[in-house]
Amino acid sequence: MSASQPKILTVPRFPKCRHLRRLFSLAFLLAAISAISAPPASAQELNKGWWVVVGAFPTDPPQRQRADVMRMNASARRCGVRLFNDFSGKFRGFNPGVNVFVIGAYASRSRAQAMQAVAQPCFPGAYVKYGEHLGE
């Protein structure tokens, strides 16, 4: 290099930075999913609000209900969600006559929709519905 040529500076590449960005992105994503997956103040403490409906099945015969509960809970475990089920007639705003499986309730529709997105891989027909669980 001669004295008349300007000195060219190069910025060193840090390959680990790309990996750190990916790691932080993954950590943020996992934290967000964890916050969404965690029930609000216990999912079943809210009895009125937005529900994620993941399934509805006939109530007869009674043996079918047991099989539905086992199958739905197995699917829920795969997605890391906790289901609540009851007769749809015990929900104001739901059509009576079926055994309904839900996640929630949530105070906001957007929170329920976020949970719907988490549950969707295990429950492709999941949808959000407003209602009130009337209890026993």
C-alpha positions, 0 to 999 in steps of 0.5 A: 500500500503506497502513501498516496492511496487512502486507507480503506477500513472494513467493518468486521463481520460478527457471525454470532450477532445473527445467531443472537438476534435469532435467539432473542427473537425466539425467546420473545416469541416463546414468552409471547406464546407463554403469556397467551397460553397461560390462562387469564386469571385462571381461564375458568375464573371468568364466566362471561366474555370471549370464548374459543370454541374448539368443539361441540358434540352430541350429548347422547349416548353418554359413552360418547361424551367420555370418548369426546372428553378424552380425545379433545383433552389429548388434542389440547395437550398437544397445543399446550391449552386447557379446555373446559367443557359443559352443556351448551345450554349452560352458556348464554349466547350459545345454541343449546343441545350439545356438549361444548369444548371451550378455552376462556373466557377472555375479557377481550376479543383480541386476546381470544383470537390470539388463543384461537391462533395457538389452538388452531393447529390442534383444532382447525375449526376453532372459532371465537364466540361471546357468551356467559357460562351460567354455572351449575 
